[in-house]
Amino acid sequence: MKKWIKPAGVAVAALLVIAQLFRPSRINPPVDPGQHLRAGGHVTPAALAVLERGCRDCHSSETTWPWYSNVAPMSWMVADHVREGRREFNYSNWGTMPPGKASHVLEKMCEEVKEGGMPLPSYLVLHRDARLTPADVDTLCAWTEAERARLGVPAAVQRD
């Protein structure tokens, strides 16, 4: 029975080495400061601090790529999370978002953090500082509600 352990280990090691050849893109697109959430989102300093600590790596074009984002298969997972996060909401492009969509994103943001869906539990394993406290959630939700009110988008238009 032990005869298969060494060949299996060699096969797994070979697959891991080969996997390193298939590297996902880890690009941070250029950021136009005039389109950033800081410029047009009327974000409070407290809410911005929560966003920077808990959301920036996946929901902006200013991702800090950790060392393990260079090692497959983790690199594939990290790149996928960043790609999906930016697709859902990229606060580096806040100024390009129509008000109805921005209002919807703000609503979903508060829902996600209240339900514990964001930041992703898998992200929190290695990024304990991104964990949101109840006070952080309250701060973020208070800002999202105020920003939605400022946008003044009727509920029927919010998904544009």
N, C-alpha and C positions, 0 to 999 in steps of 0.2 A: 504494500500500500504506500510506503514512503518513496517508492521509485518515481512517482509522478510529481512529488513536491518540487524537486529541483527544476525539472523541465517547465513546470507551471510558473515558477518564480522567474525563470529566464524569459519565458514568453510574456509575462506581465511587464517585466522591466523593458523588454524590447518594444512593446506597445506604447509604454510611457515615453520612451525616447522618440519613437516615430511620431507620437502625438505632438511633440514639441515643434515639429515642422509645420503644423497647421495652426498658425497664430491669428487670432482675431484682431480686427482693427481696434486700436486704443487711441483714437484721435480726439482731441478737444478742439472743436471748431472755433474759429475766431469769435470773440465776443464784442458786440457793439455796446459800449457802456450806456448809450442812449436808449437801448431797447431792454436793458436789464431791469429786473424787478426793483432793484434799488432806485432806479431812475423814475419809473412810472407807476409803481405799485403802492405808493403811499404806505410802505411797510414800516411798522414801528421798529425801533432798535431791538426791543425784546423779541419780537416775532422774527426779525432777521437773524438774530443770534440762534434761535431754535432751527430755522431753516438751514443756516450754514452748518450747524452741527449735525443735524439729523437727515437732511435732504439733499444737500449740495452735490454729493458724489454721484448720485444717480439722476437727479433732476435739474442739472445745469450743464453748461458746456465747460465747466471748470473742475472736472473730475480730478481728484488726486488718485492716481493709479497705484495701488499698493504692490509690494513685491510679488505677491502671489498671483497678480494679474498677468504675470509673465510665464506662469507654469500651468501647462495643460494637465488636467481638464479644468482646473479652477479658472483659468483665463477665459475659457468659453462661457462659463457661468457668469463671471463678473461682466464681461463684455455684453452678454445678453441682458443682464439686469440694467446696465447703463443705457443700452439701446432702447429697451422698453420704457425705462423711466423717462428718458428724454422725449420719447414719442408721446407719452401720456401728458407730460408737463415739463417744460424746460424753462426755468425762470430766467435764464439768460436771454430768452426771446420773448419775454413778457409783453413788450411793447408792440409786437406783431400780432398778438392774439386779439381777435374780435371781442368786444365787451361781453357778449352773450356766452362765449366759450370761457372767458376768464371767470365769469360769475359761476359757471358750472364747475370749473376746476377748483375754485375756492370752496364751493360746497362739498365736493368730493374729498378735498384735502382734509377738511375738518372731520368728515365722517370716517375717513381712513385712520386718522390718528386716534380718534375716540375709540374705534373698534380694535385698535392695536395691530392693524394691518400694515401700518407704516411707522417707522422704517421696517423693512422686511426682517423677520426673525433671523434668517440666514445671515444678513448683514450685521445684525447685532452681536452675533457670536464673536466676531473679531473686532467689532467697533462698539465697545461698551459705552463710550462717551456719547454715542448717538442715541442711546436710550432716552425716551421722553418721559419726564415725570408728569404727574397730574397737573402741576403748575404749568409745565411747558405746553401741554395739550390745551389748557385753558387760555394761555397766552396766544397760541396759534389760532384757536377757534375764535377768540375775541377779535383778532385782527381780520380773519377771513370774513366774519360777519360785518364788521365795519367797512371793509373794502367792497363787499357785495352791495351794501347799502349805498356807498359812494358811487358805484357804477350805475346804480338805479335801473338795472335791466329787469323788465317784467319776467315773471316765471316762465311764460310761454315762449320766450325768445332765448332762454339761457343755453340751449344746446347748439347754437349756431357754430 
